[in-house]
Each structure stands twice: as structure tokens, then as C-alpha cells.
Amino acid sequence: MDLLVFYPETTEPKRRHFDGPVLLGVEQALGENAEVIPGFSTIPCDGMIQRCVAYCDPGAKQNGRPINTWATTLWHMSLQRAGYERGLRREDSTIADWLIGTVVVVCSRLKAK
């Protein structure tokens, strides 16, 4: 399987090939405490919108990791595609939440490159 790994300092994900259980691959990229990002269920990939599950490290904020702007943008877009018109924005246009540190996305169909 291939994982898309989004680092805070870049907009292009790194594709990592992993042979084994999905959660083991996610844990290798993020650590043992990886958690699912609610609402991050679709992503543009290989020219189409694909179903996915995204994971983050819930301890990244306490560890001083930087904001992952690109992964946050993709999460916002996923929420909008799911019918949440505002995505991550509140009524006053402030951002309700953001992703910190490395984010790993597992797509249902991901072509190897």
C-alpha cells in the first residue's frame, strides 16, 4: 500500500510504500498515538477525488510542531465536499481548527508513481 505523508514544510506529499497492516504503516510515520482526523474523508489524488482516511499525531501541538497549512487546506476542502459549506471556518470567518505536524493519508485507490 502507499501512504501520502504531508509534512508541514511542503505542499507535495511524500509517497511511502508499505507492505503490511495500514495502522502499522501509519504508526511508523506518526508514532503509536496516531488518531483519525474527523471529516477528512476525501482528497484530490491522481486527477480525481478519492475516499481516504487521514491521521495525525495528537501530541504534535504539545511537542511544538508547526502548523501543517496544506493538510489543513485539504481537510477544509474535504469538509466542504461532505456538505459542510463553511468547512473549517466559523461564521466570523476565523478558522475553527488546524492540523499540526505530519499528517498521513491512506486512499482507497492510490496509483503507485
Secondary structure, DSSP 4 states (H G I P E B T S, - for coil): -EEEEE-TT-SSPEEEE--S-HHHHHHHHH-TT-EE-TT--EEEETTEEEEEEEEE-TTTTTTTPPB-HHHHHHHHHHHHHTT-TTTTB-TTS-BS---BS-EEEEESS----
